[in-house]
Amino acid sequence: MDREEIIDYIQNEFGVEEERLWLTFPEYIVFRNQKNKKWFAIIMDIEKSKLGLEGEGKIDIIDLRCDNILIGSLLHNKGYLPAYHMSKKNWITALLDGSADENKLKDLIHLSYEIIEKKR
Protein backbone atom coordinates (compact mmCIF):
# COMPACT_ATOMS: atom_id res chain seq x y z
CA MET A 1 0.00 0.00 0.00
CA ASP A 2 1.16 3.50 -0.67
CA ARG A 3 0.59 6.73 1.29
CA GLU A 4 -2.73 7.63 -0.34
CA GLU A 5 -4.15 4.12 -0.02
CA ILE A 6 -3.25 4.03 3.67
CA ILE A 7 -4.80 7.46 4.30
CA ASP A 8 -8.01 6.44 2.53
CA TYR A 9 -8.10 3.12 4.38
CA ILE A 10 -7.68 4.71 7.82
CA GLN A 11 -10.24 7.44 7.15
CA ASN A 12 -12.84 4.99 5.83
CA GLU A 13 -12.21 2.29 8.42
CA PHE A 14 -12.07 4.48 11.54
CA GLY A 15 -13.87 7.67 10.52
CA VAL A 16 -10.94 9.88 11.51
CA GLU A 17 -9.40 12.78 9.65
CA GLU A 18 -5.74 13.37 9.07
CA GLU A 19 -3.96 16.02 11.11
CA ARG A 20 -0.94 17.94 9.87
CA LEU A 21 0.64 19.29 13.03
CA TRP A 22 3.96 20.70 11.86
CA LEU A 23 4.48 23.52 9.37
CA THR A 24 8.08 22.45 8.85
CA PHE A 25 7.00 18.88 8.04
CA PRO A 26 3.88 19.27 5.86
CA GLU A 27 3.97 15.62 4.71
CA TYR A 28 3.73 14.27 8.27
CA ILE A 29 0.19 13.10 9.03
CA VAL A 30 -1.14 11.99 12.41
CA PHE A 31 -4.27 9.94 13.07
CA ARG A 32 -5.86 9.99 16.53
CA ASN A 33 -8.45 7.96 18.34
CA GLN A 34 -11.43 10.34 18.53
CA LYS A 35 -12.37 9.35 22.07
CA ASN A 36 -9.06 9.78 23.86
CA LYS A 37 -7.11 11.85 21.28
CA LYS A 38 -4.12 9.50 21.39
CA TRP A 39 -2.17 8.85 18.21
CA PHE A 40 -2.46 5.41 16.64
CA ALA A 41 -0.66 6.16 13.37
CA ILE A 42 1.75 8.69 11.95
CA ILE A 43 2.75 8.83 8.30
CA MET A 44 6.06 10.50 7.43
CA ASP A 45 8.44 10.90 4.53
CA ILE A 46 11.97 10.18 5.75
CA GLU A 47 15.38 10.19 4.11
CA LYS A 48 16.28 6.59 3.31
CA SER A 49 19.68 7.04 4.94
CA LYS A 50 18.04 7.84 8.30
CA LEU A 51 16.37 4.43 8.18
CA GLY A 52 19.53 2.58 7.20
CA LEU A 53 18.20 1.97 3.69
CA GLU A 54 20.26 2.17 0.55
CA GLY A 55 19.67 4.80 -2.07
CA GLU A 56 18.97 8.49 -2.00
CA GLY A 57 15.78 10.40 -1.47
CA LYS A 58 12.83 9.98 0.82
CA ILE A 59 10.51 7.08 1.47
CA ASP A 60 7.01 7.14 2.97
CA ILE A 61 6.59 5.21 6.22
CA ILE A 62 3.91 4.65 8.81
CA ASP A 63 4.59 4.25 12.52
CA LEU A 64 2.03 2.15 14.39
CA ARG A 65 1.57 1.26 18.03
CA CYS A 66 2.30 -2.44 18.43
CA ASP A 67 2.59 -5.24 20.95
CA ASN A 68 6.24 -5.48 21.98
CA ILE A 69 6.37 -9.26 21.48
CA LEU A 70 4.93 -8.92 17.98
CA ILE A 71 7.51 -6.25 17.09
CA GLY A 72 10.32 -8.79 17.38
CA SER A 73 8.74 -11.14 14.86
CA LEU A 74 7.69 -8.37 12.47
CA LEU A 75 11.27 -7.16 12.17
CA HIS A 76 12.08 -10.44 10.39
CA ASN A 77 9.61 -9.55 7.62
CA LYS A 78 10.30 -7.45 4.56
CA GLY A 79 9.01 -3.90 4.86
CA TYR A 80 9.25 -3.51 8.66
CA LEU A 81 11.86 -1.62 10.68
CA PRO A 82 12.35 -0.54 14.28
CA ALA A 83 10.18 2.50 14.96
CA TYR A 84 11.47 5.76 13.58
CA HIS A 85 11.39 8.61 16.11
CA MET A 86 9.04 6.73 18.45
CA SER A 87 9.57 4.21 21.25
CA LYS A 88 11.07 1.13 19.65
CA LYS A 89 9.53 -0.89 22.49
CA ASN A 90 5.92 0.06 21.64
CA TRP A 91 5.93 1.19 18.00
CA ILE A 92 6.97 -0.26 14.64
CA THR A 93 7.70 1.32 11.27
CA ALA A 94 6.29 -0.09 8.02
CA LEU A 95 7.55 1.04 4.64
CA LEU A 96 4.88 2.33 2.29
CA ASP A 97 6.68 1.24 -0.85
CA GLY A 98 4.72 -1.96 -1.40
CA SER A 99 7.22 -4.19 0.44
CA ALA A 100 5.04 -4.65 3.56
CA ASP A 101 2.24 -7.17 3.10
CA GLU A 102 -1.05 -5.28 2.64
CA ASN A 103 -3.20 -7.57 4.78
CA LYS A 104 -0.65 -7.64 7.60
CA LEU A 105 -0.40 -3.85 7.43
CA LYS A 106 -4.17 -3.49 7.72
CA ASP A 107 -4.17 -5.87 10.70
CA LEU A 108 -1.44 -3.79 12.35
CA ILE A 109 -3.42 -0.58 11.84
CA HIS A 110 -6.38 -2.21 13.61
CA LEU A 111 -4.13 -3.51 16.38
CA SER A 112 -2.65 -0.04 16.86
CA TYR A 113 -6.13 1.47 17.12
CA GLU A 114 -7.20 -1.21 19.62
CA ILE A 115 -4.11 -0.69 21.79
CA ILE A 116 -4.75 3.05 21.89
CA GLU A 117 -8.49 2.52 22.49
CA LYS A 118 -7.69 0.53 25.65
CA LYS A 119 -5.61 3.43 27.00
CA ARG A 120 -8.73 5.49 27.77
Contact map, one row per residue, 1 for C-alpha under 8 A:
111011000000000000000000000000000000000000000000000000000000000000000000000000000000000000000001110101000000000000000000
111111000000000000000000000000000000000000000000000000000001000000000000000000000000000000000001110000000000000000000000
111111100000000000000000000000000000000000100000000000000001100000000000000000000000000000000001000000000000000000000000
011111110000000000000000000000000000000000000000000000000000000000000000000000000000000000000000000000000000000000000000
111111111000000000000000000000000000000000000000000000000000000000000000000000000000000000000000000000000000000000000000
111111111100000000000000000000000000000000000000000000000000000000000000000000000000000000000000000000000000000000000000
001111111110000001000000000000000000000000000000000000000000000000000000000000000000000000000000000000000000000000000000
000111111111000000000000000000000000000000000000000000000000000000000000000000000000000000000000000000000000000000000000
000011111111100000000000000000000000000000000000000000000000000000000000000000000000000000000000000000000000000000000000
000001111111111100000000000000000000000000000000000000000000000000000000000000000000000000000000000000000000100000000000
000000111111111111000000000000000000000000000000000000000000000000000000000000000000000000000000000000000000000000000000
000000011111111100000000000000000000000000000000000000000000000000000000000000000000000000000000000000000000000000000000
000000001111111000000000000000000000000000000000000000000000000000000000000000000000000000000000000000000000000000000000
000000000111111100000000000000000000000000000000000000000000000000000000000000000000000000000000000000000000000000000000
000000000111111110000000000000000000000000000000000000000000000000000000000000000000000000000000000000000000000000000000
000000000111011111000000000000111100000000000000000000000000000000000000000000000000000000000000000000000000000000000000
000000000010001111100000000000100000000000000000000000000000000000000000000000000000000000000000000000000000000000000000
000000100010000111110000000011100000000000000000000000000000000000000000000000000000000000000000000000000000000000000000
000000000000000011111000000011100000000000000000000000000000000000000000000000000000000000000000000000000000000000000000
000000000000000001111110011111000000000000000000000000000000000000000000000000000000000000000000000000000000000000000000
000000000000000000111110010111000000000000000000000000000000000000000000000000000000000000000000000000000000000000000000
000000000000000000011111110100000000000000000000000000000000000000000000000000000000000000000000000000000000000000000000
000000000000000000011111110000000000000000000000000000000000000000000000000000000000000000000000000000000000000000000000
000000000000000000000111110000000000000000000000000000000000000000000000000000000000000000000000000000000000000000000000
000000000000000000000111111100000000000000000000000000000000000000000000000000000000000000000000000000000000000000000000
000000000000000000011111111110000000000000000000000000000000000000000000000000000000000000000000000000000000000000000000
000000000000000000010000111110000000000000111000000000000000000000000000000000000000000000000000000000000000000000000000
000000000000000000011100111111000000000001111000000000000000000000000000000000000000000000000000000000000000000000000000
000000000000000001111000011111100000000001110000000000000000000000000000000000000000000000000000000000000000000000000000
000000000000000001111000000111110000001111100000000000000000000000000000000000000000000000000000000000000000000000000000
000000000000000111100000000011111000001111000000000000000000000000000000000000000000000000000000000000000000000000000000
000000000000000100000000000001111100111110000000000000000000000000000000000000000000000000000000000000000000000000000000
000000000000000100000000000000111111111100000000000000000000000000000000000000000000000000000000000000000000000010011000
000000000000000100000000000000011111110000000000000000000000000000000000000000000000000000000000000000000000000000000000
000000000000000000000000000000001111100000000000000000000000000000000000000000000000000000000000000000000000000000001001
000000000000000000000000000000001111110000000000000000000000000000000000000000000000000000000000000000000000000000001011
000000000000000000000000000000011111111000000000000000000000000000000000000000000000000000000000000000000000000000000000
000000000000000000000000000000011101111100000000000000000000000000000000000000000000000000000000000000000000000000010000
000000000000000000000000000001111000111111000000000000000000000000000000000000000000000000000000000000000000000000010000
000000000000000000000000000001111000011111000000000000000000000110000000000000000000000000000000000000000000100110010000
000000000000000000000000000001110000001111100000000000000000011110000000000000000000000000000000000000000000100100000000
000000000000000000000000000111100000001111110000000000000000011100000000000000000000000000000000000000000000000000000000
001000000000000000000000001111000000000011111000000000000001111000000000000000000000000000000000000000000000000000000000
000000000000000000000000001110000000000001111100000000000001110000000000000000000000000000000000000000000000000000000000
000000000000000000000000001100000000000000111110000000000111100000000000000000000000000000000000000000000000000000000000
000000000000000000000000000000000000000000011111011000000111100000000000000000000000000000000000000000000000000000000000
000000000000000000000000000000000000000000001111111000011110000000000000000000000000000000000000000000000000000000000000
000000000000000000000000000000000000000000000111111111111110000000000000000000000000000000000000000000000000000000000000
000000000000000000000000000000000000000000000011111111110000000000000000000000000000000000000000000000000000000000000000
000000000000000000000000000000000000000000000111111110000000000000000000000000000000000000000000000000000000000000000000
000000000000000000000000000000000000000000000111111110000000000000000000000000001001000000000000000000000000000000000000
000000000000000000000000000000000000000000000001111111000000000000000000000000000000000000000000000000000000000000000000
000000000000000000000000000000000000000000000001111111100000000000000000000000000000000000000000000000000000000000000000
000000000000000000000000000000000000000000000001100111110000000000000000000000000000000000000000000000000000000000000000
000000000000000000000000000000000000000000000001100011111000000000000000000000000000000000000000000000000000000000000000
000000000000000000000000000000000000000000000011100001111100000000000000000000000000000000000000000000000000000000000000
000000000000000000000000000000000000000000000011000000111110000000000000000000000000000000000000000000000000000000000000
000000000000000000000000000000000000000000001111000000011111000000000000000000000000000000000000000000000000000000000000
000000000000000000000000000000000000000000001111000000001111100000000000000000000000000000000011100000000000000000000000
011000000000000000000000000000000000000000111100000000000111110000000000000000000000000000000011100000000000000000000000
001000000000000000000000000000000000000000111100000000000011111000000000000000000000000000001111000000000000000000000000
000000000000000000000000000000000000000011110000000000000001111100000000000000000000000000001111000000000000000000000000
000000000000000000000000000000000000000011100000000000000000111110000000000000000011010000111100000000000000000000000000
000000000000000000000000000000000000000111000000000000000000011111000000000000000000000000111100000000000001100100000000
000000000000000000000000000000000000000110000000000000000000001111100000000000000000000001110000000000000000001110110000
000000000000000000000000000000000000000000000000000000000000000111110110000000000000000001110000000000000001001100100000
000000000000000000000000000000000000000000000000000000000000000011111110000000000000000001100000000000000000000000000000
000000000000000000000000000000000000000000000000000000000000000001111111000000000000000011100000000000000000000000000000
000000000000000000000000000000000000000000000000000000000000000000111111100000000000000000000000000000000000000000000000
000000000000000000000000000000000000000000000000000000000000000001111111110000000000000000000000000000000000000000000000
000000000000000000000000000000000000000000000000000000000000000001111111111000000100000011110000000000000000000000000000
000000000000000000000000000000000000000000000000000000000000000000011111111100000000000000000000000000000000000000000000
000000000000000000000000000000000000000000000000000000000000000000001111111110000000000000000000000000000000000000000000
000000000000000000000000000000000000000000000000000000000000000000000111111110010000000000000000000000000000000000000000
000000000000000000000000000000000000000000000000000000000000000000000011111111011100000000000000000000000000000000000000
000000000000000000000000000000000000000000000000000000000000000000000001111111010000000000000000000000000000000000000000
000000000000000000000000000000000000000000000000000000000000000000000000111111110000000000000000000100000000000000000000
000000000000000000000000000000000000000000000000000000000000000000000000001111110000000000000000001100000000000000000000
000000000000000000000000000000000000000000000000000000000000000000000000000011111000000000000111011110000000000000000000
000000000000000000000000000000000000000000000000000000000000000000000000011111111100000000011110000100000000000000000000
000000000000000000000000000000000000000000000000001000000000000000000000001000111111000000011110000000000000000000000000
000000000000000000000000000000000000000000000000000000000000000000000010001000011111000100111000000000000000000000000000
000000000000000000000000000000000000000000000000000000000000001000000000000000001111111100111000000000000000000000000000
000000000000000000000000000000000000000000000000001000000000001000000000000000001111110100011000000000000000000000000000
000000000000000000000000000000000000000000000000000000000000000000000000000000000011111000000000000000000000000000000000
000000000000000000000000000000000000000000000000000000000000001000000000000000000011111100100000000000000000000000000000
000000000000000000000000000000000000000000000000000000000000000000000000000000000010111111100000000000000000000000000000
000000000000000000000000000000000000000000000000000000000000000000000000000000000111011111110000000000000000000000000000
000000000000000000000000000000000000000000000000000000000000000000010010000000000000001111100000000000000000000000000000
000000000000000000000000000000000000000000000000000000000000000011110010000000000000001111110000000000000000000000000000
000000000000000000000000000000000000000000000000000000000000001111110010000000000110011111111000000000000000000000000000
000000000000000000000000000000000000000000000000000000000000001111000010000000011111000101111100000000000000000000000000
000000000000000000000000000000000000000000000000000000000000111100000000000000011111000000111110000000000000000000000000
000000000000000000000000000000000000000000000000000000000000111100000000000000111000000000011111000100001000000000000000
000000000000000000000000000000000000000000000000000000000011110000000000000000111000000000001111111100000000000000000000
111000000000000000000000000000000000000000000000000000000011110000000000000000100000000000000111111100000000000000000000
110000000000000000000000000000000000000000000000000000000011000000000000000000000000000000000011111100000000000000000000
110000000000000000000000000000000000000000000000000000000000000000000000000000100000000000000011111111000000000000000000
000000000000000000000000000000000000000000000000000000000000000000000000000001100000000000000011111110000000000000000000
100000000000000000000000000000000000000000000000000000000000000000000000000011110000000000000111111111011000000000000000
000000000000000000000000000000000000000000000000000000000000000000000000000000100000000000000000011111111000000000000000
100000000000000000000000000000000000000000000000000000000000000000000000000000000000000000000000010111111100000000000000
000000000000000000000000000000000000000000000000000000000000000000000000000000000000000000000000000011111110000000000000
000000000000000000000000000000000000000000000000000000000000000000000000000000000000000000000000000111111111000000000000
000000000000000000000000000000000000000000000000000000000000000000000000000000000000000000000100000111111111100000000000
000000000000000000000000000000000000000000000000000000000000000000000000000000000000000000000000000001111111110000000000
000000000000000000000000000000000000000000000000000000000000000000000000000000000000000000000000000000111111111000000000
000000000000000000000000000000000000000000000000000000000000000101000000000000000000000000000000000000011111111100000000
000000000100000000000000000000000000000110000000000000000000000100000000000000000000000000000000000000001111111110000000
000000000000000000000000000000000000000000000000000000000000000000000000000000000000000000000000000000000111111111000000
000000000000000000000000000000000000000000000000000000000000000011000000000000000000000000000000000000000011111111100000
000000000000000000000000000000000000000110000000000000000000000111000000000000000000000000000000000000000001111111110000
000000000000000000000000000000001000000100000000000000000000000010000000000000000000000000000000000000000000111111111000
000000000000000000000000000000000000000000000000000000000000000000000000000000000000000000000000000000000000011111111100
000000000000000000000000000000000000000000000000000000000000000011000000000000000000000000000000000000000000001111111110
000000000000000000000000000000001000011100000000000000000000000010000000000000000000000000000000000000000000000111111111
000000000000000000000000000000001011000000000000000000000000000000000000000000000000000000000000000000000000000011111111
000000000000000000000000000000000000000000000000000000000000000000000000000000000000000000000000000000000000000001111111
000000000000000000000000000000000001000000000000000000000000000000000000000000000000000000000000000000000000000000111111
000000000000000000000000000000000011000000000000000000000000000000000000000000000000000000000000000000000000000000011111
